[in-house]
Amino acid sequence: MQDFKDVRDIGVIGGGTAGYFTALYLKKKFGDKNITVIESSKIPIIGVGEASTPLLLKFIHSTLGFSVHEFFNATKPTFKLGVKFNWGRKEDKHYLNPFGRMDTIASLRYKQSLDYTSLTTRMMAADKAPFISKNGEVLPIKVKSGMAYHIDNELLVKYLKEKIRLAKINHIDAKIEKTFLKNNNSDIDYIQTDQQKELNFDMYFDCTGFSSYLLGKALKTNWVDYGDSLMTNSAILGKASHTNGIKPYTTASTLNHGWLWETPTQRENHLGYVYSDKFCSAEEARSELRKYCPEINDEKVIRFKSGRYEKSWSGNTIAIGNAFAFVEPLESTGLHMIILQLEKFEKYLKNEKTLEAAQAKYNSKINRSWDYIKWFIALHFKYNEKKDTPFWKMVREHTDLSGIQDYLNYYKKNGPLFFNENNVLNQQLQNTIFGTFSFDLVMLGSGFGWEHIVDNQPQNGAAEKIITFNEKVVADALSHEESLFYLENNPSFSFR
């Protein structure tokens, strides 16, 4: 294959979120290609509550063009404005990590807390959503951070599958039994299904999840393990009814052998205890989870490993989502990275003169993005002081942060990276999923240099006024439930 123009038939192997997002995006951007999704209805989806980043709203409503009203009625999402971390210093109850820009210094100076860093933070603390009612019309409040969704994956997949049908994308219900390579052993030639049917495509998108059936198994691409930095490898998933309303944020709480996520959907609260099986059995983890949430039900155990393959695009095959990489779910990066992979694929195809150049740029970018996510998530673990159990002692002592050691050294010497916008490290973080604001907040939430940093930053009367103004805006904002009800019942509403 010398040029993407030569590609006529594309096979998307595997369904679920990764497969359906991929097929719908390719159909939207490359409508002249024949796209076929191959998946087996015999393979169940995990079906958990899934958190996301603001990139998902742009992808769903702008890129794919799906209406807010239709999406809300079909998938029953809730808003995510950030993450509440029951994390960090022993003496602190929590810190709030909102999306977008934050003024951490003003929050610490005037409120002695990290709960006032932005308007979004105040929305989170008040269980509000960024909408306001004016003259009978509900309008979004402009927040620089954007917002994301919590979604029931089972409902999302059902919705996307119907979109696949409406888009007239070919769909084959079959399981892949065998994969055959071309003579060069670097390209997929054809695949054989459990119905003994042979299917041949010019390009393959591997969306087969953890099994990585094409990239990992057939092409035998090397695995890059993240285990020195991310040491959890198991999770117990469950559901429970809401007890204190539907929160507009994800919650991450420290437990003895790992941590617990709480992802609120409209139907129920989805929970997951992420732990290391080197420190406790599944039954021990389940027992601790039930003490935390006695009403939990529908429990299941999954195993995973954090890492990525050496490259996502190999020959005529591109692995998307979990088929290429996975990191433990602390920062909800799964859907974000599926979308990023698809967008970068299109970008480099457009910008590079040859397919080989596009492939090289794509692989470099995607690898660096995943590696930085690894380091950033590991930062949370290294400096969490909430528990002194064997797991947490091991994590604090042995978590490898060598890939961001320069950032740590600079921070400890000079304070928050954001206030040093011209340094090279700051510039390197500008195009990452977690930039300087996020890096600074994790460090501050972990207790690094509060007094030193606050004392050495100039007074800013405007910042104090902004904090006061934010409180007034939040007082007039709709509750989370009121906002959800409005969007479900007003077909004309649009974020665009």
URDATA-V229265 format. One record per pair of residues at least 24 apart in sequence whose ideal C-beta (glycine too) atoms are under 10 Angstrom apart, sorted by the first residue. I is the first residue (numbers start at 1). GAP is how many residues later the second one is. Records with the same first field share a line. If there is no record, write none. Layout:
I->GAP + GAP
This chain:
1->186 + 201 + 202 + 314 + 315 + 354
2->352 + 353 + 354
3->346 + 351 + 352
4->26 + 29 + 198 + 199 + 341 + 345 + 346 + 350 + 351 + 354
5->27 + 350
6->196 + 197 + 349
7->25 + 26 + 27 + 194 + 195 + 196 + 309 + 348
8->24 + 25 + 26 + 193 + 194 + 195
9->24 + 25 + 26 + 27 + 161 + 190 + 191 + 192 + 193 + 194 + 195
10->24 + 25 + 26 + 27 + 160 + 191 + 192 + 193 + 194 + 195 + 306 + 308
11->24 + 25 + 26 + 27 + 159 + 161 + 165 + 177 + 179 + 180 + 188 + 189 + 190 + 191 + 192 + 193 + 194 + 195 + 203 + 305 + 306
12->24 + 25 + 26 + 27 + 152 + 157 + 158 + 159 + 189 + 191 + 192 + 193 + 194 + 195 + 308
13->24 + 25 + 26 + 163 + 166 + 175 + 178 + 186 + 188 + 191 + 192 + 193 + 194 + 195 + 200 + 201 + 304 + 306 + 310
14->24 + 25 + 26 + 29 + 162 + 191 + 192 + 193 + 194 + 195 + 197 + 198 + 199 + 200 + 305 + 306 + 307 + 308 + 309
15->24 + 25 + 26 + 28 + 30 + 142 + 145 + 146 + 149 + 156 + 158 + 192 + 193 + 194
16->27 + 29 + 30 + 31 + 137 + 140 + 141 + 144 + 145 + 191 + 192 + 193 + 305 + 306 + 322
17->28 + 33 + 134 + 136 + 139 + 140 + 143 + 190 + 192 + 303 + 304 + 305 + 317 + 318 + 321
18->187 + 188 + 189 + 190 + 191 + 301 + 302 + 303 + 304 + 305 + 306 + 316 + 317 + 319 + 320 + 323 + 324
19->138 + 141 + 142 + 145 + 186 + 187 + 188 + 189 + 190 + 301 + 302 + 304 + 319
20->136 + 137 + 139 + 140 + 141 + 142 + 143 + 144 + 147 + 149 + 187 + 318
21->35 + 38 + 39 + 42 + 43 + 135 + 139 + 186 + 299 + 300 + 314 + 317 + 318 + 320 + 321
22->183 + 184 + 185 + 296 + 298 + 299 + 316 + 317 + 319 + 320 + 323
23->137 + 140 + 141 + 144 + 146 + 147 + 148 + 182 + 184
24->35 + 36 + 39 + 40 + 41 + 42 + 136 + 139 + 140 + 142 + 143 + 145 + 318
25->34 + 38 + 39 + 180 + 295 + 313 + 314 + 316 + 317 + 318 + 320 + 321
26->143 + 177 + 179 + 316 + 319 + 320
27->37 + 136 + 137 + 140 + 141 + 142
28->35 + 36 + 37 + 139 + 314 + 318
29->34 + 313 + 314 + 316 + 317 + 320 + 321
30->316 + 319
31->136
33->169 + 170
34->135 + 136 + 167 + 168
35->129 + 132 + 133 + 134 + 135 + 136 + 166 + 168 + 170
36->133 + 134 + 135 + 136 + 163 + 165
37->124 + 127 + 132 + 133 + 134 + 135 + 136 + 168 + 170
38->132 + 133 + 134 + 135 + 136 + 137 + 138 + 153 + 155 + 159 + 161 + 163 + 166 + 169 + 170
39->122 + 125 + 132 + 133 + 134 + 135 + 136 + 137 + 168 + 169
40->132 + 133 + 134 + 135 + 136 + 153 + 154
41->132 + 133 + 134
42->131 + 132 + 133 + 152
43->132 + 165 + 166 + 168
44->110
45->108 + 109 + 111 + 112 + 113 + 164
46->107 + 108 + 163 + 189 + 191 + 254 + 256
47->105 + 106 + 107 + 108 + 109 + 110 + 190 + 192 + 223 + 251 + 253
48->103 + 104 + 105 + 106 + 187 + 189 + 190 + 191 + 213 + 215 + 217 + 222 + 223 + 224 + 252 + 254 + 281
49->28 + 29 + 101 + 102 + 103 + 104 + 105 + 106 + 188 + 190 + 201 + 212 + 213 + 214 + 215 + 216 + 218 + 219 + 220 + 221 + 222 + 223
50->27 + 99 + 100 + 101 + 102 + 103 + 104 + 106 + 213 + 215 + 220 + 279 + 282 + 284 + 285
51->27 + 29 + 32 + 97 + 98 + 99 + 100 + 198 + 199 + 201 + 210 + 211 + 212 + 213 + 214 + 219 + 278 + 280 + 281 + 282 + 283 + 284 + 285
52->25 + 28 + 95 + 96 + 97 + 98 + 99 + 104 + 198 + 211 + 280 + 281 + 282 + 283 + 284 + 287
53->27 + 46 + 93 + 94 + 95 + 96 + 278 + 279 + 280 + 281 + 282 + 283 + 284 + 286 + 287 + 380 + 381
54->26 + 27 + 45 + 46 + 89 + 91 + 92 + 93 + 94 + 95 + 282
55->91 + 93 + 280 + 281 + 282 + 283 + 284 + 285 + 288 + 378
56->24 + 90 + 91 + 92 + 93 + 95 + 276 + 279 + 280 + 282 + 283
57->89 + 90 + 91 + 92 + 438
58->88 + 281 + 285 + 437 + 438
59->276 + 277 + 279 + 280 + 281 + 283 + 284
60->89 + 91 + 96 + 99 + 100 + 275 + 279 + 435
61->433 + 434 + 435
62->432 + 433 + 434
63->276 + 279 + 280
64->96 + 99 + 103
65->431
66->93 + 94 + 97
67->424 + 425 + 426 + 427
68->419 + 420 + 422 + 423 + 424 + 425 + 426 + 427 + 428
69->418 + 419 + 420 + 421 + 422 + 423 + 424 + 425
70->89 + 93 + 421
71->78 + 80 + 85 + 88 + 416 + 417
72->77 + 194 + 412 + 413 + 414 + 415 + 416 + 417 + 418 + 421
73->86 + 414 + 415 + 416 + 418
74->81 + 82 + 84 + 85 + 86 + 88 + 89
75->74 + 76 + 77 + 78 + 79 + 80 + 81 + 82 + 83 + 84 + 85 + 190 + 191
76->74 + 75 + 76 + 79 + 80 + 83 + 189 + 190 + 191 + 408 + 412
77->71 + 72 + 73 + 74 + 75 + 78 + 79 + 188 + 189 + 407 + 410 + 411
78->51 + 70 + 71 + 72 + 73 + 74 + 168 + 169 + 170 + 171 + 185 + 186 + 187 + 188 + 189 + 402 + 403 + 405 + 406
79->44 + 45 + 49 + 50 + 51 + 52 + 68 + 69 + 70 + 71 + 167 + 168 + 169 + 170 + 185 + 401 + 404 + 405 + 408
80->44 + 67 + 68 + 69 + 70 + 71 + 167 + 168 + 169 + 170 + 183 + 184 + 252
81->37 + 38 + 39 + 40 + 41 + 42 + 43 + 44 + 47 + 48 + 49 + 62 + 64 + 65 + 66 + 67 + 166 + 167 + 168 + 169 + 399
82->35 + 36 + 38 + 39 + 41 + 42 + 63 + 65 + 66 + 166 + 167 + 168 + 359
83->41 + 166 + 167 + 168 + 169 + 178 + 247 + 248 + 249
84->31 + 40 + 41 + 163 + 164 + 165 + 166 + 167 + 168 + 169 + 178
85->29 + 164 + 165 + 166 + 167 + 168 + 169 + 174 + 245 + 295 + 299 + 301 + 356 + 357 + 360 + 361
86->165 + 166 + 167 + 168 + 169 + 173 + 174 + 176 + 298 + 300
87->165 + 166 + 167 + 172 + 243 + 293 + 294 + 296 + 297 + 298 + 299 + 355 + 358 + 359
88->26 + 166 + 292 + 295 + 296 + 297 + 298 + 354 + 355 + 356 + 357 + 358 + 359 + 360
89->294 + 295 + 296 + 297 + 355 + 356 + 357 + 358 + 359 + 361
90->294 + 295 + 296 + 297 + 298 + 357
91->294 + 356
92->293 + 294 + 353 + 354 + 355
94->157 + 158 + 159 + 292 + 351
95->26 + 346 + 347 + 349 + 350 + 351
96->24 + 25 + 26 + 27 + 28 + 29 + 153 + 345 + 349
97->24 + 27 + 152 + 153 + 155 + 234 + 283 + 337 + 340 + 341 + 344 + 345 + 348
98->24 + 25 + 26 + 27 + 45 + 47 + 49 + 151 + 339 + 340 + 343
99->25 + 44 + 45 + 46 + 47 + 48 + 49 + 150 + 338 + 339
100->43 + 44 + 45 + 46 + 47 + 335 + 337 + 338
101->42 + 43 + 44 + 317 + 334 + 335 + 336
102->42 + 43 + 314 + 316 + 334 + 335 + 336 + 338 + 339 + 342
103->315 + 334 + 357 + 359 + 360 + 363 + 364
104->312 + 314 + 315 + 333 + 336 + 337 + 339 + 340 + 341 + 346 + 349 + 350 + 353
105->310 + 311 + 313 + 314 + 335 + 339 + 345 + 348 + 349 + 351 + 352 + 353 + 355 + 358
106->348 + 351 + 353 + 354 + 356 + 357 + 358 + 359 + 360 + 361
107->334 + 337 + 347 + 356 + 360
108->336 + 342 + 343 + 345 + 346 + 349
109->344 + 345 + 346 + 348 + 350 + 351 + 354 + 355 + 358
110->344 + 350 + 353 + 354 + 356 + 357 + 358
111->353 + 356
112->338 + 342
114->327 + 330 + 331 + 336
116->347 + 350 + 351 + 354 + 355
117->320 + 323 + 324 + 327 + 350 + 353
118->25 + 26 + 27 + 319 + 348 + 349 + 352
119->24 + 25 + 26 + 347 + 348 + 350 + 351 + 352 + 354 + 355 + 358
120->24 + 25 + 26 + 27 + 128 + 129 + 350 + 354
121->24 + 128 + 320 + 349 + 353
122->345 + 348 + 349 + 351 + 352 + 353 + 355
123->24 + 125 + 126 + 347 + 350 + 351 + 354 + 357
124->123 + 124 + 125 + 350 + 356
125->123 + 124 + 349
126->122 + 345 + 348 + 349 + 351 + 353 + 354
127->117 + 118 + 119 + 120 + 121 + 122 + 352 + 353 + 354
128->120 + 345 + 346 + 347 + 348 + 349 + 350 + 351 + 352 + 354 + 355
129->119 + 348 + 349 + 350 + 351 + 352 + 353 + 354 + 355 + 357 + 358
130->118 + 343 + 344 + 347 + 348 + 353
131->346 + 347 + 348 + 349 + 351 + 352 + 353 + 355 + 356 + 362
132->341 + 344 + 345 + 346 + 351
133->343 + 344 + 345 + 349 + 350 + 353
134->342
137->349 + 353 + 355 + 356
138->340 + 344 + 345 + 347 + 348 + 349 + 352 + 355
139->354
140->343 + 353 + 354 + 355
141->332 + 333 + 335 + 336 + 337
143->330
145->292
146->349
147->101 + 348
148->101 + 102 + 184 + 187 + 188
149->116 + 186
150->96 + 97 + 98 + 99 + 100 + 112 + 113 + 114 + 115 + 116 + 119 + 120 + 182
151->112 + 114 + 115 + 119 + 184
152->87 + 111 + 113 + 114 + 115 + 116 + 118
153->110 + 112 + 117 + 181 + 182
154->111 + 113
155->110 + 111 + 112
156->179
172->25 + 27
174->25
175->38
176->32 + 35 + 37 + 38 + 42
178->40
179->25 + 34 + 35 + 38 + 39 + 40 + 138
180->38
181->37 + 38 + 39 + 134
182->133 + 134
184->131
185->33 + 34 + 35 + 130
186->33 + 128 + 129 + 130 + 131
187->32 + 127 + 128 + 129 + 130
188->26 + 27 + 30 + 31 + 126 + 127 + 128 + 129
189->127
191->27
201->115 + 116
202->114
203->110 + 112 + 113 + 114 + 115
204->111 + 112 + 113 + 114 + 115
205->108 + 112 + 113 + 114 + 115 + 116 + 118 + 136 + 137 + 140
206->103 + 106 + 108 + 111 + 112 + 113 + 114 + 115 + 116 + 117 + 118
207->111 + 112 + 113 + 114 + 115 + 116 + 117 + 131
208->111 + 112 + 113 + 114 + 115
209->112 + 113 + 114 + 117
210->92 + 93 + 94 + 95 + 111 + 112 + 113 + 116
211->111 + 112
212->97 + 107 + 109 + 110 + 111 + 112 + 113 + 114
213->106 + 110
214->100 + 101 + 102 + 103 + 104 + 105 + 109
215->94 + 95 + 96 + 97 + 98 + 99 + 100 + 102 + 103 + 104 + 105 + 108 + 109
216->93 + 103 + 107 + 108
218->96 + 99
219->90 + 92 + 95 + 96 + 97 + 98 + 100
220->89 + 94
221->87 + 88 + 89 + 90 + 91 + 93 + 94 + 96 + 98 + 103
222->87 + 88 + 89
223->82 + 84 + 85 + 86 + 87 + 102
224->83 + 84 + 85 + 86 + 87 + 101 + 143 + 146 + 147 + 150
225->80 + 81 + 82 + 83
226->79 + 80 + 81 + 82 + 99 + 100 + 101 + 102 + 144 + 145 + 147 + 148 + 149 + 151 + 152 + 174
227->78 + 79 + 80 + 173
228->78 + 146 + 150 + 170 + 171 + 172 + 173 + 174
229->77 + 78 + 98 + 99 + 142 + 145 + 146 + 147 + 148 + 149 + 150 + 152 + 153 + 166 + 169 + 170 + 171 + 172 + 173 + 174 + 175
230->46 + 74 + 75 + 76 + 77 + 96 + 97 + 98 + 100 + 143 + 144 + 145 + 147 + 148 + 151 + 165 + 169 + 170
231->27 + 44 + 45 + 47 + 48 + 75 + 97 + 147 + 150 + 160 + 163 + 164 + 167 + 168 + 169
232->25 + 26 + 27 + 41 + 42 + 43 + 44 + 45 + 46 + 47 + 72 + 73 + 74 + 95 + 96 + 97 + 98 + 145 + 149 + 159 + 163
233->25 + 41 + 42 + 43 + 44 + 45 + 69 + 70 + 71 + 72 + 73 + 95
234->24 + 39 + 40 + 41 + 42 + 43 + 44 + 46 + 47 + 48 + 51 + 67 + 68 + 69 + 70 + 94
235->24 + 25 + 26 + 36 + 37 + 38 + 39 + 40 + 47 + 50 + 65 + 66 + 67 + 68 + 69 + 93 + 94
236->24 + 35 + 36 + 37 + 38 + 39 + 46 + 47 + 49 + 50 + 52 + 53 + 54 + 60 + 63 + 64 + 65 + 66
237->24 + 33 + 34 + 35 + 36 + 37 + 52 + 59 + 61 + 62 + 63 + 64 + 65
238->30 + 31 + 32 + 33 + 34 + 35 + 48 + 51 + 52 + 55 + 57 + 58 + 59 + 60 + 61 + 62
239->24 + 26 + 28 + 29 + 30 + 31 + 32 + 54 + 56 + 57 + 58 + 59 + 60
240->28 + 29 + 30 + 31 + 53 + 54 + 55 + 56 + 57 + 58
241->26 + 27 + 28 + 54 + 55 + 56
242->24 + 25 + 26 + 27
243->26 + 50 + 52
244->25
245->234 + 235 + 236
246->233 + 234 + 235 + 238
247->233
248->231 + 232 + 233 + 235 + 236
249->231
250->79 + 80 + 81 + 82
252->77 + 78 + 79 + 80 + 128 + 132
253->39 + 133
254->130 + 131 + 132 + 133 + 135 + 138
255->25 + 30 + 33 + 34 + 36 + 37 + 131 + 132 + 134 + 136 + 137
256->24 + 28 + 29 + 32 + 131 + 132 + 133 + 134 + 135 + 136
257->24 + 27 + 28 + 31 + 130 + 132 + 133 + 134 + 135
258->27 + 30 + 70 + 72 + 123 + 129 + 131 + 133 + 134 + 137
259->69 + 70 + 71 + 121 + 122 + 125 + 127 + 128 + 132 + 133
260->28 + 29 + 32 + 33
261->68 + 69 + 71
262->30 + 31
263->66 + 69
264->216
266->215 + 218 + 222
268->29 + 30
269->24 + 26 + 27
270->28
271->25 + 28
272->28 + 30 + 57
273->26 + 28
274->28 + 30 + 54 + 55 + 56
275->116
276->52 + 114 + 115 + 118 + 119
277->24 + 26
278->112 + 113 + 116
279->110 + 111 + 112 + 113 + 115 + 116
280->109 + 110 + 111
304->24 + 25
306->64 + 67 + 68 + 71 + 72
307->63 + 67
308->58 + 59 + 61 + 62 + 63 + 65 + 66
309->58 + 61
310->53 + 57
311->48 + 49 + 51 + 52 + 53 + 55 + 56
312->29 + 32 + 33 + 47 + 50 + 51 + 53 + 54 + 55 + 58
313->28 + 31 + 32 + 35 + 42 + 45 + 46 + 47 + 48 + 49 + 50 + 53
314->45 + 49
315->44
316->39
318->24 + 27 + 41 + 44 + 45 + 48
319->47
320->25 + 46
324->42 + 43 + 46
325->41 + 42 + 44 + 45 + 46 + 48 + 49
326->44
327->43 + 44 + 46 + 47 + 49 + 50 + 51
328->46 + 49 + 50 + 53
329->48
330->43 + 46 + 47 + 48 + 50 + 51
331->42 + 45 + 46 + 49 + 102 + 103 + 107
333->36 + 37 + 40 + 41 + 43 + 44 + 100 + 101
336->33 + 37 + 97
337->29 + 32 + 33 + 36 + 96
340->25 + 26 + 29 + 30 + 93
341->24 + 25 + 28 + 29
344->25
365->66
368->60 + 63 + 64
369->62 + 63 + 64
371->32 + 33
372->31 + 32 + 56 + 57 + 60 + 61 + 62
373->59 + 60 + 61
374->26 + 27 + 29 + 30
375->24 + 25 + 26 + 27 + 28 + 29 + 30 + 32 + 33 + 59 + 64
376->25 + 27 + 28 + 31 + 53 + 56 + 57 + 58 + 59 + 62 + 63 + 66
377->57 + 65
378->24 + 25 + 26
379->25 + 28 + 29 + 55 + 59 + 60 + 63 + 64 + 67
380->62 + 65 + 66
382->26 + 60 + 64
383->25 + 59 + 60 + 62 + 63 + 64 + 65
384->58 + 61 + 62
385->61 + 62
404->25 + 35
407->29 + 32 + 36
408->31 + 35 + 40
411->25 + 28 + 29 + 32 + 33 + 37 + 38 + 42
412->31 + 36 + 37 + 40
413->36
414->35 + 39 + 42
415->25 + 28 + 29 + 33 + 34 + 37 + 38 + 39 + 41 + 42
416->24 + 25 + 27 + 28 + 32 + 33 + 37 + 41
417->26
419->34 + 37 + 38
